[in-house]
Structures are given as C-alpha cells and as structure tokens.
Amino acid sequence: MSDSSNHVKMESPWLDRLRSLRNVPPVLRILWDSGAVVVTWGIVLRIFVAVLPFGVAKVAQFIINNIAQVLRGEPLGHNFWTLVAIEVGLNVLMGLLTRGIDYSDALLANRYTQHVSVRVMEQAARLDLTTYEDPVFYDRLERARVQATDRLGMIQQMGRLIQQVITTLVFSAALAWASPWLVLLLAIGVLPSFLGETHYAFLGYAKNFRQTPAKRQMDYLRQVAGSREGAKEVKLFGLNKFFTGRFKSLADQIYREDVTLSRSKLIVGGLLGVIGTLGYYGAYIYVIWRTLHGAYDIGQFTFLTTAIQQASSNLQQVFSTASGIADQALFLTDLIAFFEMEPTVHSKPDGLRMPSPVSRGFEFRNVSFAYPGTERRVLKDFNLTLAPGERIALIGENGQGKTTVVKLITRLYDPTEGQILLEGVDLREYSLEELHSHIGVIFQDFVRFEMTARENIAVGQIEQMQNQTGIEVAAHKSLADTVVDHLAGGYDQMLGRRFEGGVELSGGEWQKIALARAYLRDADLLILDEPTAALDARSELEVFERFAELTEGKMALLISHRFSTVKMADRIVVLSGGRLIEEGNHQQLMSKGGVYAGMFEMQAASYR
Ligand SMILES: Nc1ncnc2c1ncn2[C@@H]1O[C@H](COP(=O)(O)OP(=O)(O)OP(=O)(O)O)[C@@H](O)[C@H]1O
C-alpha cells in the first residue's frame, strides 16, 4: 500500500504542488455535498462584497473632487450630499454582507466537519482488518482524522479567493485603464513572494509528513501515561520519567525541525516581501509623478492610489490564498487517498445467502495463512470440519493460531492458500453481511463499550436495542442478569468510568455482559474465544452447562485454556505450529496418551 504520496520527493516540490491541486475538485464535491445551499449563499454574498470597494473608491473620487472645487472657491455640486449618503450606504452594506459571509462560513464549517467525520468513520468501518495491519494505513488514517476537522481553513480560503480575485480584477481593470504599467509593476512585485510562500508551504507539508510517525508515538505515550488503564502500571513500575523522557525527546526533535523551517521562512519570506513593497511603491510614485504633471486631478489621484493599494494587497492575497489552498490540498492527499481505499476482503455482489438450516457445515481445506506484511505461516495446510450440532474445542499453546482460525472462518481475513467451504461452497461466494449475521463471536479482547448495559448487550444485534425481553433472555443465558441486578440503573446503567455516572465492572462481569451479545443473535455458529478466562470457577461451570444446552443442534467453536471446560466438547482439536496434530473427544485423546493427555495431566496436577 505504499504509493508515491508516502515518499514525498523533496527534489520536485513544484510538481507535487501542482499535483496536489487534483485534490481540490474532490474537496469541492465534499463541500457541495455537505451543504449546497450554504455554499451558494456564500458565493453570492462574496461577489457583492468583492465589487463594493470599487464603488466606494469611485464615489470617494467624486466627493473629493467636489471638496477640491469648494476649496478653489467654486460652488458645491448639487448632488454632493447624495454622494456622501451613497458612500455611507455602501460601507454599511459591506459591513452587513461581511457578517452574512461569516455566518454562512460558520454554518458550512459545521456541516463540513460533520460530513467528513461521518465519512471517515464509514470508510474506516468499510475497510477490512487487513488494512489495519499496515502501519502506513494507520498513519494515513491518523492524518485523515486530523484533516477531517483541521482543513476547515481551506474552505474559508476558497471563499476568500473568489472575493480577492474579483476585487483584484475590478481594480486592475481600473488601473490598466489609467496605465497598463501600473498593473505590470504590481504583478512583478508580488510574484516572488508568492513563489516563496508556495515553496515553504510545500516544505511544511513534507516536514509534517516526516513527523507523522513521531507524532503517533507521542500520542501513544500521552495516552498510555494519561489513561486510567495505564495509570496503575505507570505508577507501580515508576514509569513516569521513562514515558515523559521519551515524549520530551520526540517533542524536542519536532520542535527543532519546526524552528529550522520557520527561521528560514522568516528570512527568505521577509526579503521577498521587500520586493513586493518596492513594486507597490513603484506604482505609487508613478501615479504621483503623473499627477504632478497634470495627468490626473486630485479625485483621480485618490482613486488611483486606493486602487493601487487594493489591487496590490488583493493580488498579494490572491497568491497567498491560492498558495494556502494548494498547501491544504496537499494535506488532503491523505484524506482523499483514504476515501479511495478499497477493502481487500470483498463481499460478492449478489453473494450467496446462508443456507438455513445448515446441513454440511464448515470445512477448512488445506488452509495456509500468513498475516499481511509477514512471511511466517501461522496456519499450514490446516484441515478441519465443523458439522451442525457439533461443539468443537480448539486448544493449543499460546500463539499456535487458534484465534486466527476464528478470524478466517468469520472472513475478517481470507486464507493465503487453500479454501474454507460452507456447504461445500467457498466462503468467498457468500454475502459477507449474511455470513456475519449468522455468526455470533466473542473474542478474548472483546470491546468494553463505555455505554449502558443495555447498549453493551444490544450491540450483538443492534436492531434489538428496544427488545427488552430479548435482551433479558440473552443476559440470563450468559449470567449477565446477575451483574445487571446489582447495577443501580439496571439495564440503563452507564458502564465504564469515562462518562458521568458510569460504574466500572470487574473483568468477569464485563465478560458476562459481552457473552450476552453472542446469545442475543440467533446464530448458527457460535464462537467463544476464551470467553471464560476472567470468570470464577463456579460461573465458568454454569456458563458452560448453559452453553452446552444453548448450542444444541448448532455449530459451536470454543477456544479455552481450561481443560475443565474443554472436556465438555464433542470434539477437541489440538493445534500446534499452525497444524492440526490431534483430534477426538476427551476420552479418545486421553487414552491415546498424546499431547492433549499430557497437557490435561499437567493442568490437573497443578490442582492436586
Ligand atoms: N495481526 C497480526 N499480525 C501479525 N501476526 C499476528 C497477528 N495476529 C496474530 N499474529 C501471530 O499469529 C500467531 C497466532 O496467533 P493467534 O492469536 O491465532 O494465536 P492463539 O493460538 O489464539 O494464541 P493465544 O492462546 O495466545 O490466544 C502468533 O504467533 C501471533 O504472533
């Protein structure tokens, strides 16, 4: 997944800058999607505000000429006070319209942030786990997340650009009318600082790009050292200095890079700015000179100097705004690239529906699997069948590939080689959504949602959120009802300590709640990956007696390190080095006296 954007080439910044402008149309599209009406209003208001300064300067020209007339002893023009009134009116109107622009900008910013954040969440959910294994993806996701809210400036800049271009054009036309030299002088003055700004914007982007891994590290350190989960160990192991020290050294490195760039920008940018000022005064002196030679009256002189000032500052701003947009657009490379990423585990369009009831079940046929970006085969030529009504326990030492089997059967990943079949048909032929809706899984690292007890159970099948009976039945099956009974708020009790009024549960209590999720859906295949690790012995026995009852006639896959539980399975499968090395029921494996018998004896001995 490494593409050119991951390797910003310092030697061709200009090309990259131009290329980055490709991001502008998709952003405009996003902007339009997030609020077409607001966008339209913003543009209309800006057009008005852009041409008003010309009107103000023109009216001022007549007012000043009228005053000059009076100073020379001539009578005041009959429409003088009307002109003054128009001047005031135009300025009042401009103030009001500017406020209108601020208002529409604020609305748009809100909508844009919300729209992009939702799209980032949707896209993150659409992508598969394979993508999450890739650190480049993580960096990109990180930047996309920031960009979702951080690029708001770009929207305002786009609006401002429209306004500045129009104002510049209007005043430049007026200047060109007086003398084309004026426009040329101004343009020559502004160009160098534009090039300078653009160049530094690129360097800034490249720097941020380089710094992303370090910033991710810093975020992580800040989170570990500042989180409730981390606090216990950080305190007891005295890790505070270690974490802070590491954080500081990364922060220092970033600070040094930032300072170097800012310093160079200050010097070069300052010098280029001087050229701009010289251009501006060149034009100004030219107008003075022509006025002294009688080419312009005092009103024209005032109008032209205003026009020079307006054209020069707007032209300068046009360049710097455009440069700012290009800069922001560069940052958006990641957001756009993130939106364009496609999942690698696909759901077939018009994929097969899950047969109901299942008659043949699942089969792993010569499955090998290596995690994306790694060479090592976690599963090698793995074969396993899982028939309806069968409860299989998968056992093996740590890291032998048990959870990986679960990830493959649920198609969080696809096998590197071989096939997984359901009813004799490759799993990839089925609709992913269908498949998932028939499987209930609780992973060992299940999520503790900082939400209410009800929501924590209902996530098992979100449509059942309001089905109190369904939730209670599921809670009863998993023993979660005993936990909920002790909660002051019952099913509406907020769990976890992140939000106000939340209560923390013990590991075992969380586990019972999580188990209820699996029972909430009427799954054909129920998978429990070390579901009882945190349960006490009595709860565990009870959970498993219920599990045996509840999975009657269904397929169940159970991963556990506790042999008291494993014993109850119809078939026990021993995994070692990614291969199936033994299978059979407890009696068969015990009498065989192989690996299982050895492991069982070892655990039993520790209890004697
Ligand atoms: N996302 C991943 N990327 C790369 N390697 C992984 C990933 N997840 C697991 N592995 C590796 O795959 C191997 C098997 O992991 P798996 O989680 O399937 O083991 P397990 O048998 O369930 O172990 P445990 O009993 O400790 O839960 C391990 O060596 C692990 O390092």
The ligand as an SDF file (V2000), in Angstrom:
LIG
                    3D

 31 33  0  0  0  0  0  0  0  0999 V2000
   -2.4490   -9.1360   13.3400 N   0  0  0  0  0  0  0  0  0  0  0  0
   -1.3820   -9.9310   13.3240 C   0  0  0  0  0  0  0  0  0  0  0  0
   -0.3200   -9.6470   12.5480 N   0  0  0  0  0  0  0  0  0  0  0  0
    0.7410  -10.4490   12.5140 C   0  0  0  0  0  0  0  0  0  0  0  0
    0.8640  -11.5740   13.2460 N   0  0  0  0  0  0  0  0  0  0  0  0
   -0.1630  -11.9040   14.0360 C   0  0  0  0  0  0  0  0  0  0  0  0
   -1.3340  -11.0950   14.1240 C   0  0  0  0  0  0  0  0  0  0  0  0
   -2.1760  -11.6640   14.9990 N   0  0  0  0  0  0  0  0  0  0  0  0
   -1.5710  -12.7820   15.4360 C   0  0  0  0  0  0  0  0  0  0  0  0
   -0.3630  -12.9290   14.8600 N   0  0  0  0  0  0  0  0  0  0  0  0
    0.5770  -14.0220   15.0580 C   0  0  0  0  0  0  0  0  0  0  0  0
   -0.0480  -15.2200   14.6980 O   0  0  0  0  0  0  0  0  0  0  0  0
    0.2570  -16.2390   15.5990 C   0  0  0  0  0  0  0  0  0  0  0  0
   -1.0150  -16.9340   16.0420 C   0  0  0  0  0  0  0  0  0  0  0  0
   -1.8030  -16.0060   16.7480 O   0  0  0  0  0  0  0  0  0  0  0  0
   -3.2190  -16.3930   17.3610 P   0  0  0  0  0  0  0  0  0  0  0  0
   -3.7750  -15.1920   18.0040 O   0  0  0  0  0  0  0  0  0  0  0  0
   -4.0310  -17.0920   16.3360 O   0  0  0  0  0  0  0  0  0  0  0  0
   -2.7600  -17.4330   18.4810 O   0  0  0  0  0  0  0  0  0  0  0  0
   -3.6040  -18.1880   19.5860 P   0  0  0  0  0  0  0  0  0  0  0  0
   -3.3600  -19.6070   19.3770 O   0  0  0  0  0  0  0  0  0  0  0  0
   -5.0240  -17.7220   19.5600 O   0  0  0  0  0  0  0  0  0  0  0  0
   -2.8520  -17.6770   20.8820 O   0  0  0  0  0  0  0  0  0  0  0  0
   -3.3730  -17.3830   22.3810 P   0  0  0  0  0  0  0  0  0  0  0  0
   -3.5980  -18.6940   23.0420 O   0  0  0  0  0  0  0  0  0  0  0  0
   -2.2090  -16.6850   22.9830 O   0  0  0  0  0  0  0  0  0  0  0  0
   -4.5830  -16.5400   22.2700 O   0  0  0  0  0  0  0  0  0  0  0  0
    1.0200  -15.6190   16.7420 C   0  0  0  0  0  0  0  0  0  0  0  0
    2.3570  -16.0200   16.6430 O   0  0  0  0  0  0  0  0  0  0  0  0
    0.9220  -14.1560   16.5260 C   0  0  0  0  0  0  0  0  0  0  0  0
    2.1410  -13.5470   16.7770 O   0  0  0  0  0  0  0  0  0  0  0  0
  1  2  1  0
  2  3  1  0
  2  7  2  0
  3  4  2  0
  4  5  1  0
  5  6  2  0
  6  7  1  0
  6 10  1  0
  7  8  1  0
  8  9  2  0
  9 10  1  0
 10 11  1  0
 11 12  1  0
 11 30  1  0
 12 13  1  0
 13 14  1  0
 13 28  1  0
 14 15  1  0
 15 16  1  0
 16 17  2  0
 16 18  1  0
 16 19  1  0
 19 20  1  0
 20 21  2  0
 20 22  1  0
 20 23  1  0
 23 24  1  0
 24 25  2  0
 24 26  1  0
 24 27  1  0
 28 29  1  0
 28 30  1  0
 30 31  1  0
M  END
$$$$
